[in-house]
Structures are given as structure tokens and as C-alpha cells.
């Protein structure tokens, strides 16, 4: 304990000459009551009591062990949490090609230990040549061109975002931070079982395009044990390391990207790449039972929908016990209502007026909560009309990083589907996103995730497509960092992230239990309460049916990667549904 305290002091002293002096987080741990052991239903897959990784100084939790190690390496060599997060981001582009790719986009929420906060929107935008109905056929029917192939891509934002975050908050040179990724691409990585599974699953799509030769030579996906060397990607990363974002958006990488897009009849142009800019936004700040939440504002719907959900839940003074029918009723009702607002009212604030203040206000939540009937589900169709009259005047990967001073980064990045549109940029070595499907490609009709969205999210050139990504940072009632969390899983990102927060704050679970607990999902339409297998006790399921819920078993959970403060340091945990590693120093 004494050594640990000394080490923290030494690291803090070493850093003090380069950054404003800040106090490391309280070593006595967060200002929250003791954790308690949850009861999960019989037959539930992930038992309570799993052990999280612990480290006294810094912690990374990501979807892939070598990428996690890259983040730890950067912190050990003097980088802060933002340097480490950017190192993880570029490393994932090498080791986790299905989602951690530079051909996509994402969001980052940052909280520095001196109290500064920032939200970075590096979401893709619609190309300048995009049109509202570009994915409909001549009979007005939706096609799959927003999902597969060269037309499906928005203008990538990841490189501009990572570079901007590192420049504003990092302490090291970009080239230092990118070194682990370049090394992994050049020297190669051994395909592990997670990568092997993902390549086996995606080989049919990958093989339709240029990535087939690398990832599935002769049609056979690389199997565990094979070495994956990515020379083209290494060259691209070197170009970015030496020229910053220009190395991607101008020059030979941009030429390769545009050439590939043109070859397949897509529309992303040099002009689109030249114009792309990430946007710094104010974090969306809210409170939940005395804790502070820092989340992502639009163009992601994540922060607004998580906030509205928690505000509705907060109107219930003490939530019913975890796993009870009453608990799932109030949880599902909150999600259903927050998703109705999400699906209709949210979009890129540069193009549509988004009523953020209203949707995230406690007063609005109280009114919405009044539409929840005791012991009875309300059909979405009925609620849609009710919420309208309440209007007042107005494949993805998440990683969480914390350093020894308590600087924290939550970032979620995506290609959308796995692995994006399937299109791979020859010569430059990366997959392109199929993020255009996150627009309402035909308002009122479901997208890839079954989300039915409205005009606010219709396609317009230069517009960001609405996202569910919800990178979130939670401060304890004393204002100190408690939790860094987020997930992948389309709309289930919102329900996954908020259930972990509720499990920790209301149900007082440990981080591992909060992430292992069974999850449910409601997104308004389809109007059903989705749950994981064996997630709900059969008697509880009967009660929910009697309340009028249509229950459906299926993909109800996203996959989260989180870090939480505990006495003496940090715990990191990987969702048991996900691949990856949490590790620190
Ligand atoms: O931005 C969004 O909401 C989606 N493109 C996220 C997709 C996703 O999480 C897929 N991963 N499993």
C-alpha cells in the first residue's frame, strides 16, 4: 500500500513538470456505498463474482489484447490517457479489422483530471453527391446498397478524430503514439481464435472485394495460428504518423481510397476527403441520483437517449429489485419512451433542430414518466401520439482508458456492419464503412438494426448519420471519476451502457457483475421487450406477459468495455459477451 502510494506520488511528480499540477483521484476509492452481490436467474450464462483486472496506475479495456497492451505501453512511456486511447485506436485498426478500422468514424468523451471535458464527434458524413433516395430502386423499394459495396460508405472520420484528440490533449508526438500500431502491422500478428472466428464469419463478404486475397486467400479465411502481416496498412499508418490527418485525406492514401470507390461506382470524392473535419462539442452533462454523467451529444443519439432514460428512471425513488417484473417494466418503459423520441427527433444538429435541452430535462422526464401505467405495458403506437403532444415549444468497438492522474477517455468507433461495406482499399489496406445505412434511408422503414427513424435523420449531403454510440464517463457524488464505459451493438449500445450504469449506481454491483448481468432491450419499434437467453426468470416472464409485453429472445445486449475506480486504483473488465482484454500497470 505504501509502495503503491509512493509510486502514484512519483508518477504525479514526474508529470507535474509537463502538465498543470492536478490531484490524482482519491486513493480511498469512490464515494459510493459498499457493493452487494446480485442474484441472477437460474441458468444465466455469466455467474456473479467474476474478477476484474486491477492496476494501481492506469487501465485500458478494449476489444483486442494487443491493442490494450499498446495503450498500456504508451502510458508506461509517459503518455496520458488520450495518447493511450489514440494508440489503442490505431492498434485496433491493425488487430481488430472487423470494426477497429480507420475507414470508419466514431465519438470520444474526454475528462481530464483538472476538470476539463470535451466531446469529439468524428462521425462519417454523407458524401456531397449523396441524395435522399439514393438507396431506393426505381419502384421506391429499399435496396441493400446502403449496407454492402462501394455506395454504402460515408466519408471516414476516424483518422481526423484520433489525430485531433491527440493533438489537443496528448503529451507525446503522434508518431510515438502510432508506433505500436505500425509495428503490429509490419511485423504481423498471430491470428487468435477471436480474429479467426470473425474472419470465418465474414469471409464471404470480404471475398467479394479486394480484401479477400489478404484475409481469405483462395477463399479460405486465415485460421488461428496464421500470421497476418499488413504491409499496405503499415505504409498508410506511417504516412499518417508523419503527415497527420493530411496523410489520409490528401495524397496517395486519398488517391487509393477514391480510386477504389470509383471502381465500384461509389461517390466519396477527393473534395469530400479534403472537406472532412471532426467537430469538438461540449459534453452532454447530466446527473443521476447525485452522480454526474458526461456523455456524447448529437450527432450521436447515445448521450441524449441514455440521459432521458436515466432521468425517467430517477423519477422512481428506489428502483424495484434487479430481475423483478416491476424492474423490467420500469426499465423497458423508460427505454421505449426514450427511443420514440430518439427515432423521431434526433439527427445531425448542423441540419435539423434537435430539442436537446427538452429531451434531457428532469421536468420533461417527469411528464414522460407519467405515461407509464403501473403494472401495464403501453403500446408504442399509443405512446408515439402521447409523446408528440408533450413537445414543448420547442461493427463497432468501444474502449475505455484511464491514466495515473485520472484522465479518462471513453471512445466508440465503428464501420457499422462487420467489416463495414466489405470494400477494402487496395494499396492502402483498410476496410470502408457502411455507415450510410444509419441514415433513415427511407424514413419510416426499418434499417439494418430494425430502427424506424424519421425525417430528422434523412440523407443530405455533408450530414452526419444518427448514431447510437454512447461513450460515457460517470463521476461519483464527490465529483471524482468513477466509471468509463461504452459498448458496441447498434441501438443496444444505449441499453447496454445505461444498464451497466444502473447496475452500479442502483443495484450496487461490482463492475464485473454489472457487466455480466443479464440485459434487456427495448427500442420502441419493434414493440417488444427483447432479452438474452435465460435472462429473465420464467415466473417474471409470465408477469411481464400479463402486463402486456411481447417478449422476444434474441440479440438483446451490446458488448461493453469499461474501467472503474476502486480503492487503490482501477478495475478493468471486458464484457463476457466480447473478445478483448483489460489490463493496466
Ligand atoms: O453508430 C451506430 O449506432 C451504429 N453504426 C453502430 C453499429 C454497431 O454497434 C455494430 N456493432 N456491433
Boltz pocket constraint, residues with backbone or C-beta under 6 A from the ligand:
constraints:
  - pocket:
      binder: B
      contacts: [[A, 395], [A, 396], [A, 414], [A, 415], [A, 416], [A, 417], [A, 435], [A, 438], [A, 466], [A, 467], [A, 468], [A, 469], [A, 487], [A, 488], [A, 489], [A, 490], [A, 491], [A, 493]]
      max_distance: 6.0
